[in-house]
């Protein structure tokens, strides 16, 4: 029964997931003086690359694959970081407690790939990310029903577009709307099916949702809120086996030679579960990105961490899906692996580019109790500031980088932008910033 | 081949041979030049690829867009007259550009 196996030389740190977080962890470790060999292993057959453009510039052929590559091969070679592509780890065996004086596990072990290759490591990092959530519906298996998470997904999608005149996007979140705008910009008829009552409901407030709804309808995208789909309809004749449309519960059918599903992601926690790590909507980690075994670090989209915002309620946890978090969280983990306990730095921020709308979000809206809308239609600028008990905690800014930067900087310095003053769209937010304690005294 | 000279805040310089069409930011990041973060990968969203262009070379570059101009007001180290976001500077044939990176980007 046994198959011949290959045993690799032991690595100082095995990073599973050649993702934004995995790449940043390797890069940051070299900046913090970690001098052991690093293996950066990913399951895709590509050099480590950046995902954000897949739904935008890459899909529209405005950049090519080479532009998405994180680092040149020379960089990896010079920094003693070994890349392993196309390898999927299916099992981790941690070594039993051994040499340490107190008998605690030292974090070493071996990772076993699906092809039998064994990767022994002294320390392990999980940067395994998340995968696209699959839609359960009749017809979901038809050809032409696609997802968009990886470069291969994007390449497959691009290869199909020549035969597509009508596309349906399922899900009115960031990925769905970015892709919808890309497809619409390429001349396709695009309909968006959003189950919920508004767009991007998970990430922005109602005012911003409404702004995007009007803008995208205005450009000719058919957006259906509260959409109830019954099934994906199969084509006939030459199109047998291929999707031809989406049937709604009221019986109407929307034509589609392509259905792109963007309904969120599921964290890849299988390896952590197999290792016996605590898992709860992601891999549970402490403030320093360390998982429940005390030695494995987990970073990025897959990690469920204490809310890093200053002043967040004790015990509140969050899993952030963003480039910014992948970077900042990986830095924390790099410090942990070199024996330093550092706090999460900076204010979480997000961006989404949808046709001519450039959305930048600073902070987290969790727990807001009021908002201020700043709108200048002549200049095409729109911002919403979110407040909790009079303190600004976040902002959605559309084509308004000055507002975004002002809020992000104020949050980073623990300052406030009083709501009354912020309501005047002509007043630059930067000029309204006050120290938090001054605000409390004057209130 | 076009060459970009990156000088850090402490004064040490790295010279990189660049590809035409890449941005000055991409050239730096791919080769591991410290001092340029570029969180957003060049989509003009983060202002963490701020550089100071050598004064006599500023006018040789195409003018900046309004969006870049606004983003530059949010950089961590205050902007100067020769500030640019390096993701917006495309490498051109025969380019020989000198930029200095700020002490901090975030």
Interface residues (C-beta under 8 A of the other chain):
Chain A: X27 X31 X50 X52 X53 X56 X57 X67 X68 X69 X70 X71 X72 X74 X75 X78 X79 X323 X324 X327 X345 X346 X349 X351 X353 X358 X360 X399 X401 X402 X404 X405 X406 X408 X409 X430
Chain B: X22 X26 X29 X30 X31 X32 X34 X39 X40 X41 X42 X43 X44 X45 X46 X47 X67 X70 X71 X73 X74 X106
